[in-house]
Amino acid sequence: MKDTQNSKNLRSSSRSEDVFKNDENKRERFQRLQDLKGVIRKVEGFLELFVLSVIYYTIWKSFYRTEDTPFFYGYGKIVLVLVYAALLFLIFYMCDSFKYGHRKLSEVVISQWISVIIVDFITYFQLCLINTKLISLIPMLLILIIDGIVTLCCSAVFTSIYHNIYVPKNMVMIYGDEKAVDLKFKMDERPDKYCVTKVVSYTVGFERLKDEITNHDAVVISGVPAQIRNDLLKYCYANEIRTYVAPNVSDIIMLGGETINLFDTPLYLVKGNGLNPVQRFFKRTMDLLLCLIALIPALPIMGIVALAIKLDDHGPVFYRQERVTKNGKVFDILKFRSMVVDAGKIAVDLASESDPRITRVGRVIRATRLDELPQILNILKGDMSWVGPRPEQVSYTEEFIREMPEYALRMKVKGGLTGYAQIYGKYNTSPYDKAKLDLMYIENYSFFLDIKLIFMTLQTVFKKDSTEGIDVAKQREEMRKHLIEEETEADADAVKV
């Protein structure tokens, strides 16, 4: 009897070891796949830059090269191509154009098209300077068209390769408060990258959570209290389990901390001062320079828009509204008027595309973001910056601060024409999530980050989901309640069994 029991224990132990080895092998294969994916992406990026550079050289040699062109002892053509390739790499990097598969195909294509337009625009004037005269624009337009076709093909092929290599993970979400479940629905919008198959409340107990983690390939932790979250994170880290953590405000503040290694206990120094004087000086200098550059093409456009608004309903061109910026300072933000005069007296539920208060011209300038152009004057005046947390209305600011005092932390810097929340958020992104995005910008600020966000802003005009409305938020709320009810009933049935 005893021998039989020992035999069973040995077989059970053997099976456990086999399962453990299988899990280990599975994780090792996945890690090798991840490493391979990174190498492939770099090779793909290099290949695309090489093809675009060859296209540029071929057309330059065919149309722009003349006997009078200085060649620097035969090496001029190499310099031209290297400068073009360097510009491509820099602008592609700034616009996140190399993230095949990580971003949606449409986003990659749009970012690459914007990148090649910028590079070819700069290159045309570079060639004009070399030739000391204005040269024909037609060959450069030909380069632009071919570049557009090549980038579309490369983006489609490389994104397909990424999706074939990367298999969506069987993920479990451990959530705290019910609103934290909304992250699942956001991740469901990218089934090519994420596959959350189960949601579990942290209240079921740590042992049950470990069982769920063992039965899944990856974990998402959202809205879980700090102590339990730390225990889960340590457990996943120790067992090499892929873990996604939704940060809270304190986590983001810590990210910007300065490491101090003066003792045998590491420290983080969190100053909480926003930008330092040097950063503020360079940021203001960049704001002024960009305003002067932007006003050259913007003034004619602003004149046309102003005329169109006036001819449409003969009302005022500008709309002024009180907004809150750094340290709670209130200022009047300028916009092109997109609604009828006295729109506030018309009772409607929500301003949308079908809103009767929006004028014909207003629909166009809202869709193209041209209504925001007058804010260049706010930046010149010093009320705003090009990049920063979007300044909110006074009443909304007071309401949000009452509900969550952390919202005031985003006012450590000047409000911006664009920012993290405008680029990575949506119309219905919650105020708390917007505050976290803005704090990520403040705590990670750099001169190059501002430039990157300005380039990224050009892409938001073409992003359909950036204007996602309140109806989607209500739909998610219903889905959240239904999902939690289903999981609760399933857990209750499991306990009975």
LINHU-V641751 format. One record per residue. N is the residue number from 1. SS is DSSP state (A for helix, B for strand, O for the rest). D_CENTER is the distance of its C-alpha to the mean C-alpha in whole Angstrom. Layout:
n: (N:N)
ss: (SS:SS)
d_center: (D_CENTER:D_CENTER)
//
This chain:
n: (1:2:3:4:5:6:7:8:9:10:11:12:13:14:15:16:17:18:19:20:21:22:23:24:25:26:27:28:29:30:31:32:33:34:35:36:37:38:39:40:41:42:43:44:45:46:47:48:49:50:51:52:53:54:55:56:57:58:59:60:61:62:63:64:65:66:67:68:69:70:71:72:73:74:75:76:77:78:79:80:81:82:83:84:85:86:87:88:89:90:91:92:93:94:95:96:97:98:99:100:101:102:103:104:105:106:107:108:109:110:111:112:113:114:115:116:117:118:119:120:121:122:123:124:125:126:127:128:129:130:131:132:133:134:135:136:137:138:139:140:141:142:143:144:145:146:147:148:149:150:151:152:153:154:155:156:157:158:159:160:161:162:163:164:165:166:167:168:169:170:171:172:173:174:175:176:177:178:179:180:181:182:183:184:185:186:187:188:189:190:191:192:193:194:195:196:197:198:199:200:201:202:203:204:205:206:207:208:209:210:211:212:213:214:215:216:217:218:219:220:221:222:223:224:225:226:227:228:229:230:231:232:233:234:235:236:237:238:239:240:241:242:243:244:245:246:247:248:249:250:251:252:253:254:255:256:257:258:259:260:261:262:263:264:265:266:267:268:269:270:271:272:273:274:275:276:277:278:279:280:281:282:283:284:285:286:287:288:289:290:291:292:293:294:295:296:297:298:299:300:301:302:303:304:305:306:307:308:309:310:311:312:313:314:315:316:317:318:319:320:321:322:323:324:325:326:327:328:329:330:331:332:333:334:335:336:337:338:339:340:341:342:343:344:345:346:347:348:349:350:351:352:353:354:355:356:357:358:359:360:361:362:363:364:365:366:367:368:369:370:371:372:373:374:375:376:377:378:379:380:381:382:383:384:385:386:387:388:389:390:391:392:393:394:395:396:397:398:399:400:401:402:403:404:405:406:407:408:409:410:411:412:413:414:415:416:417:418:419:420:421:422:423:424:425:426:427:428:429:430:431:432:433:434:435:436:437:438:439:440:441:442:443:444:445:446:447:448:449:450:451:452:453:454:455:456:457:458:459:460:461:462:463:464:465:466:467:468:469:470:471:472:473:474:475:476:477:478:479:480:481:482:483:484:485:486:487:488:489:490:491:492:493:494:495:496:497)
ss: (O:A:A:A:A:A:A:A:A:A:A:A:A:A:A:A:A:A:A:A:A:A:A:A:A:A:A:A:A:A:A:A:A:A:A:A:A:A:A:A:A:A:A:A:A:A:A:A:A:A:A:A:A:A:A:A:A:A:A:A:A:A:A:A:O:O:O:O:O:O:O:O:O:O:O:A:A:A:A:A:A:A:A:A:A:A:A:A:A:A:A:A:A:A:O:O:O:O:O:B:O:O:B:O:A:A:A:A:A:A:A:A:A:A:A:A:A:A:A:A:A:A:A:A:A:A:A:A:A:A:A:O:O:O:O:O:O:A:A:A:A:A:A:A:A:A:A:A:A:A:A:A:A:A:A:A:A:A:A:A:A:A:A:A:A:O:O:O:O:O:B:B:B:B:B:O:O:A:A:A:A:A:A:A:A:A:A:A:O:O:O:O:O:O:O:B:B:B:B:B:B:A:A:A:O:A:A:A:A:A:A:A:A:A:O:O:O:B:B:B:B:B:O:O:O:A:A:A:A:A:A:A:A:A:A:A:A:A:O:O:O:B:B:B:B:O:O:O:A:A:A:A:A:A:A:O:O:B:B:B:O:O:O:O:O:O:B:B:B:O:O:O:O:O:O:O:A:A:A:A:A:A:A:A:A:A:A:A:A:A:A:A:A:A:A:A:A:A:A:A:A:A:A:A:A:A:A:A:A:A:A:A:A:O:O:O:O:B:B:B:B:B:B:B:O:A:A:A:O:B:B:B:B:B:B:B:O:O:B:O:O:O:A:A:A:O:O:O:O:O:O:O:O:O:O:O:O:B:O:A:A:A:A:A:A:A:A:O:O:A:A:A:O:O:A:A:A:A:A:A:A:O:O:O:B:B:B:O:O:O:O:B:B:A:A:A:A:A:A:A:A:A:A:O:A:A:A:A:A:A:A:A:O:O:O:B:B:B:O:A:A:A:A:A:O:O:O:O:O:O:A:A:A:A:A:A:A:A:A:A:A:A:A:O:O:O:A:A:A:A:A:A:A:A:A:A:A:A:A:A:O:O:O:A:A:A:A:O:O:A:A:A:A:A:A:A:A:A:A:A:A:A:A:A:A:A:A:A:A:A:A:A:A:A:A:A:O)
d_center: (64:63:62:60:58:57:57:54:52:52:51:48:47:47:45:43:43:42:39:38:38:36:33:33:34:31:29:30:29:26:25:27:25:22:23:24:21:20:23:23:19:21:24:22:20:23:25:23:23:27:28:26:28:31:31:30:34:35:35:36:39:40:39:39:41:44:47:47:43:43:42:43:45:44:40:39:37:36:34:33:31:30:28:27:25:24:22:21:19:18:16:15:14:12:10:9:12:14:12:14:14:11:9:12:14:14:11:12:15:14:12:15:18:16:17:20:21:20:22:25:25:26:28:30:31:32:34:36:36:38:40:41:41:38:38:38:34:35:35:31:30:32:29:26:27:28:25:23:25:25:21:21:23:22:18:20:23:20:18:21:22:19:20:24:23:21:22:21:22:24:22:24:22:24:23:25:25:25:21:20:20:18:15:18:17:13:14:17:15:14:18:17:16:17:20:21:25:26:25:28:28:29:32:34:34:33:36:35:31:32:34:31:28:31:31:28:26:23:22:19:20:19:21:24:26:26:29:29:25:26:29:27:25:28:29:27:26:30:30:27:25:22:20:17:17:15:16:18:18:21:18:16:19:20:18:19:22:25:27:30:33:36:37:38:35:32:30:27:27:25:26:24:25:21:22:25:28:27:23:24:26:24:21:24:25:22:22:26:25:22:24:27:26:24:27:29:27:26:29:31:28:28:32:32:30:32:35:34:33:36:38:36:38:39:37:36:33:31:29:29:28:28:25:24:23:23:26:27:28:28:28:28:25:26:25:27:29:27:30:33:35:36:33:33:37:36:35:32:30:26:25:24:25:28:29:32:31:29:31:31:29:27:25:25:23:21:20:19:18:22:23:20:22:25:23:23:27:25:23:27:29:26:25:22:19:17:14:14:14:15:19:20:24:27:28:24:24:27:27:23:25:28:26:24:25:22:20:22:21:18:21:21:20:20:18:16:16:12:10:7:8:9:5:4:7:10:14:15:13:16:17:16:13:12:14:13:9:12:14:11:11:15:16:14:15:16:18:16:12:13:14:11:9:12:12:8:10:12:11:10:14:14:11:14:12:11:14:15:18:20:22:20:19:23:23:21:23:26:25:24:28:29:27:29:32:32:31:34:37:36:36:39:41:40:42:45:45)
//
